Amino acid sequence: MSRRALRIIAYLTVPTLATSYGIHLGLNHLEDKYPPLPPAAAGSVALRTAQRPSQRCAYTDIYATRIRLEALEALIPESAHATDTTQKILLEEAWARAVLSSKPLRTESSIIGLLKSRTYTPGDAGESGFGADLDTGAPRALLHGLFTVEREPAQRDGSTSNGLLISWSMADGPRLFFEKIARWGYPWRLMSGGRHEMSVSEPFEVKGQGRLVEVRFSAAHDYEIVPEEGKGKRQKILPEWTNRLHRGYARVILDVAAREVENGLQRV
């Protein structure tokens, strides 16, 4: 092999290896900082329940961190304090808006807005609430239709809630393509969609830190059930390295949203 060819290979390989190693180190840091919580103990039944009987929820990832209560309370609009809404509801709504308005999701939804309407705007992040559309009664769509509200933050009848629950769907085209080639022997398939859950604990006191709350961000992924593939783990899903990137992105969203709240960067 000529020296020129070796140089070209080196120019292509070294940056790729360096980037991959940097991503690996970043994921290790996030995984150490935000270990997963047990789904059965930390997430709601609705989070880990597939959208349709023809699907299964293959895995659920739940991450949490602590933030100052006063930092989250600062995001509650003044007008909200005049209502009879409980503090629990106000805190869960504030955290849900903080997550949806965090830089990663704001950037993602702004790109969707650019493609849909040629305007680089993030769309509705829950500023006007999370209830159904007043005109049509349809569930509220958020961030240019990226998410659909399945359950509002905290139940106003006083029942237990795990915060805002939103869903998203994969386009049929790519999903069906990978299902087809999976039947020919390809080892992986795409998910059909999934859900995210954003919840807030009751406030608690920590000596030397003041009043805190634990905030959570969760993700669940649904896959179509293919009878020919058998049961359980024999059902094909995305490769583990891709799932690790998905989990890393969920941790990034939690990390950025929490830091933006703590630093007062979120917009009311």
ABEGO torsion letter per residue (X at the ends): XBAAAAAAAAAAAAAAAAAAAAAAAAAAAAAAABBBBBAAAABBAAAABBABAABBBABBBBBBBBBBAAAAAAABBAAAAABABBAAAAAAAAAAAAAAABAAAAAAAAAAAAAAAGBBBAEBAGAAEABBBAAAGBBBBBGGGABBBABBBEBAAGBBBAEBBBBBBBBAAAAAAAAAAAAAGBABBBBAEEBBBBBBBBBBBBBGAEBBBBBBBBBBBBBBBBAAAEBEAABBBBBAAAAAAAAAAAAAAAAAAAAAAAAGABBX
